[in-house]
């Protein structure tokens, strides 16, 4: 299939391109940018007048809920959401049921995800068996099965000796380790940021020190073992300062932040809004502003959706009993555009955080429209809008603090390996 995308504003942050230019696709790859290759005859022409043509989005955290949690979401529903959101590559955490701790489970997930309209799936394998934090998985075998990194999702490794051994194993093979920093004891029973809002509402709190104490141990062990460490979904200014300092001292450390923590604070809990029950919890406004500035400056490497669909029964419980998490695949682009507008950032700089910068964290060659690259493309209307409603979300999870909001940007077309996976409301 040969496709000609014409008249669009082509933005490729990886190549520093932001210009009116045509894009030519053949055999699932970018054939040329600007001028058509000699003898090129398109089977289809897509007019992108007034729209932005950019690399397909790369999401560093999207729970697909398979295997084991199909009552929350299915692979089909979440892949439809990804395509509708312009997401063409995604990493999925290992906290499925059973966890991704055996090669067969990883191979099954990769096999199920082989479909022309499905985003590329990059599993993060379990660091320890059953995510129990006691015995190491066979990381080399999991890597061969398709895992790109190893982590614990939100399950802690309490035994620091086990964590050190896991990092040593990973460092031996140069496998990245992805960890969320939260001390299991300081965070025990907590459901919200330990601040004025939690005190007023009578909610048990999770202090910032729950993040920084755990992060201190992770960074020290990373220094000792030489492992490549990625800190997922940081939530506080203090954590960001620690990561910046660690990086300056020579530790190979990267980090990301979720779209929720980029826009919301603990004040958005309101009167016990269960959609604002997240893990890690929403911090105060000063933390949020520090994260926004850190992402703009590049101190935070990438922005992710932290997509976590939850069934209605689990989300509509009282705040302290509600399951944490928010759906986000379809909101990644609109909330990135909202942040860019509020921060007055160039569009290319903002898009980099969800394309080439995120791909770099994953160790992928994705996130670019360079000639020869896989033709993963997102076409969106920057002047359009997306109203977040239960009906407009294709994800099976309807849980998000942004319900009812009108957000900037509307995905018009998503191509995955040159195949039109989504277009103007139709799935490929």
N, C-alpha and C positions, 0 to 999 in steps of 0.2 A: 504494500500500500504506500503510495507516494502522496504526501500532503504538502500543500503550500499554505502557510499562514501569512497573510498579507496585511499591510497597513497598520500593524500594531506598534505600540511603544515597547521595544524589546529591552528588558532589563536583565542582565546577567551579572550579578555582583562578583562572581568568581573571576570574570574577565574584565570587570570595570566598565561594562557596556551599559549605556542608557541612551538609546537613540531610536529613531524611527527606522525600522529595518524588517525585512521579510525573513521568514524562517522556512527552510526546506527539509522535509523528512522523507527518508526512504529506508525500507527494510528495518524499521524500528529504531533507527538512529538519526542523529542530526546530520543531514547531507551537506548543508551549507547555511551560512548566515549572510544576508544582504543580497548577493546575486545568485541566481539559480545555477546549479552545475550544468555543464554542457549536456544537452540532450534530455534534460529533466522534463518529464511530462506528468503533471499532477493528476492523480485519480480524484482528488478532492481539493477544493480551495476553501479555506476558512477566512472570512473577512473579520479582522480584529480591529477595525477602525474605532478609535476612542477607547481602546482597551489595552491593558498591560499584558505582555507575553513574557513570562518568567519561568525559571526552572520549577519543576514540580516540588512541592514542599516536602521537607524531611522532618519527621516528628520523632523526638527522642524518647517519648513515653506514651504508648497507647495500649491499654489493656483491651484485648480482643475477647476475653472471657472464655475462650476455648483452649484446652478442654476443661470441663467440669462445672462451669458456671453459665451454661446456656440459658438458664432462666433470667439471667441479667442481660445477656446479649449473645448474638451468634456471629460467626465469622462473616456470614453474608451481610448481616445488618451493619456491622462496623466497617466492612470494606465499602459498602455503599456510602456510608458517612464520610469515609476517607476521600473517595472520589469526588463527592459533592463539595468537600472542603479543599480540593486541590492538592491533597496529600498523596504523594506517589511512592514514598518510602517511609517506613516506620519501624521503630524498635519496640518490641513488646517485652515487658518485665516477666520474670519467671514465676510469679505467684498465681499460677493456674492450679487446677486440682485434677490429678496430682501435679506438683511443681515440675518445672522443666529441668529435671535432674538426671534424665536418662536419654541417650541418643535416640532411642525409638520414638519418644514423645516429641522431640525436636523435629525429627524426620517426618512424623505424621503431620505436625503443624505446617511445616514447609510444603508438604505435598498438598494439603488441603488449600493452601494459599496460592497454588498454581492456577491462575485463571487470568485471561487477558484483561479483565476489568478490575483485578485486585492489585492493590499497592504491593510493592516489594516488602516482604516481611523479614526482619532481622531479629531473631530471638536473642534475648539476654539469658544465658544459662544460669542455673542455680549455682551459687558458690559452695553451698553445703547441701548434703542429702536432705531432702524434705524441707529445706530452708530452716532446719532445726538448729543450725549453728554448732554442730558437734563433729560431723565427719565430712571431709572434703569430697566433692564430686570428681569424676574422671573428666577434668576439664579438657584434656587433649581430645578425648573421644567426642565430647560435646561440641568442641570447635569443628571437628571433622564433619559432624552432623549438620552444622550450619550456624552455630552460635557465634556472635561477634564480640561478646563481652560476658562478664560473669558478675552476678550481684545477688542481693538478698531481698530486693524489692523493699518492703517495709519491715521485714523480719530482722531483728538484730543478731549479731554474733556477740554474745555476752562474754565468751571466753576469748580474751585477747591473744592467747597463745594459738588458738585455732585460727583466728583472723590473721596472725602473722604468718602461720604456715600456709594459709590460702594465698596470701600475697606473694610469698616466696615461690610457690608453685606457679602462680600466674606470671610472675616476673621471669621465670626460667624460660617460658615460651613466648614472652612479650604479649600476654593476653591482658587487655584492659580490665580493671575491676571497677564496677559501678556501685557506689554505696550511698544510701540516704543516712544522714547524720542525725540520730536521735537517741539519746540515752534511754534505755528501756525502763529505768527506775525513776528518773526525774519526770519522764513522760507518762508514767503509769497512772491509769485512771483519768488522766487529763483529756479534755475535749476541746479546749480553746486556748488561745494565747493568754498567758498569765499576766493580765493587765487590768485596767480599770473596767473594761467592758465585762470581762469574766467575773470580776468581783461584784459588779452591780447586778449581773444576772444570776449570780450564785452558781456559776459553772466551775468545775475543777480545772485548774490551769496547767499549761505546759510552758515552763519558762524558756527563754532564749538559751539559757545555760544547758538545757537538754540537748540542743543542737551543737553548741560550741564545745562542750566537754567531749561528746562523742567524736566531733570533728577533729579535736586536738589529738586524740588517740589514733584516728585514721591517718592523719597527715604525718604523725611521727613514725608510724609503721611503714607508711609509703616511703618516707625518707630512708629508713633502715633497709628496706627490701629492694628499693629501686623500681617498684611496680608503677605502671601508668594508672593513675587514679582519677576517676570521674565522680564528682559529688553531684548527686541528682537532687533537683528541686530544692535549692537552698531557700531559706525563708527570712533571713535576718541580715542586717547590716554588719553585725559582728562576725558572722560566718563568712561573709564576702571579704572582709578585711583580712581574716585569717588565711583564706585561699590565695588572695593577692600576695600576701607576705610569703606564703609557702612557695608560690611560683617564683617569686623573686630570689628565693634561697636555692633554687635549683630543683625543686620537686616537680615532677611531671603531673601537674594537677589541672584539670578542667572542671567546669561546673555548668549547670543550667538552672533555669528558673521557669516556673509554670506561668501560663497566661493568667491564672487566677491571682497569684501573688503579685503580678505586675500591675493589676488594676484594683484589687480589693484590699481591705484591711479588716481588722477585727470589728470595726464599727459596722461593717456590712452584715454582721450577724443579726443586727436589728433586734427584733423581738423573737429570738430563738428560731431563725430561719434555718431549717435543716439543710438547705442547699448550700449554705455557707459552712457546713461541717466538712472540713478538709484535713488531709494529712500530708505534709505538716500543716499545722493550723495557720490561719491568717494572722499575721503579726500587726503591729500598730502602723500608723501612717508614716512615721519616720523610717521604719524598715522598708516599707513599700517604696518610698521615694529613693532610698539608697539602692534598691534593686533596679529601679527604672534607670537611674543614672549609670549604674554599673553595667547594665546591658547595653546602653547606648555607647559607653566608652570601650566596650569589648572586654571588660574585666570578667563579665559573665559571658561565656562562650556562645550559648545558644538559648533559644526560647522553645519550650515544648508545651503541648496541650495538656499533659498529665491526664489523658483521657481515661476515665474510670466510670463506665456506665453502671448504674445501680438500679435494681428493680424498685417499683413504686412503694411496695410494702416496707422495704428496708429504709427508704428515704423519707417516708412520711411519718416516721416515728418521732417522738420528742427529741429535741436537739441532742441531748446526751446519749440517746440510744440509737440515733440514726446512723446508718452506715456512712463512713466518710467517702468523699469522692465526687467528681463532677464530670459530665460528658464534655468533650472539648475538640474533637477532630474537626468539626465544621466551624468552630470559632477561632481556630488558630490564625487564619489569615485576617478576618475582620478585627480581632483584638490586637494583632500586630499593627495593622493600619491605624487603629485608634491610638495606640501608644506612639507611633511615629508622628501622627498629626499633633498630638499633645506636646511631644518633645521637640517638634519642628525639625525632625530628622529627614535627610534625603531618603527617598523611597528605596533606593538601592541598598543603602546602609541597613535599613530596617529589614528588608527581605533577605539580606545575607544571613541574619540570625536564624532564619527558618529554612534556609537552602544550603549554601556552600559551607557555612560555619558549622551547622548541625551535621552535615555529611562528613566534615573533617573530624568531628568527635567520634563518629562511627567508623572512621577509617575507610570511607567510601569515595569513589570517584563521581558520585552523583552530585546534584545541585548545580549543574552548569548546562549551558546551551552551546557549548563549544562543538565545532565540527567533529564528528566521530563519536560523540557522547550518546548514551542511551536517550531516546526521545521521550523523556518524562517532562511534560509541559503543563503549566497552569496558565489559563487565560482568564483574566478577571476585569471587571468594570470598576475602576477606582471611584467613580461617581455614583455607582449603584449602592444599594444597601441590603442588609440581611436582617430581617426581623426574627428574633429568636422566640419561637413558639414550639409547643409540643408537636404541632402539625408540621412545622418547617424542618424539624430535626429528623434526619434519616436514621440516626443511631437509635437502637432499641432503648437506650437510656435517655430519659428526658430530664435528668437531674443536672441543673446548672444554675448558679446564682444570677445569670444574665437573662433568664426568662423574661420575656416582655420588652426587652431592650431592642432598639434599632441601632445596628452596628454598621460601620462603613465597609464598602467593598462587597462585590457579589461575584462568585465564581461562575463563569460562563461556560467553560470547557476544560476538561482534564484529559490529557493524553498520557497513557502508560505504555512505554515501548512502542510509541507510534500508533497505538490503538486508542480510539476515542472511548474513554471509560465513562465520561459524564458530559452532557451537553444540554444547557438550557432546561434543566429539570428532568432530563431523560438519562437513565443509566445505560452504559454500553453493554 
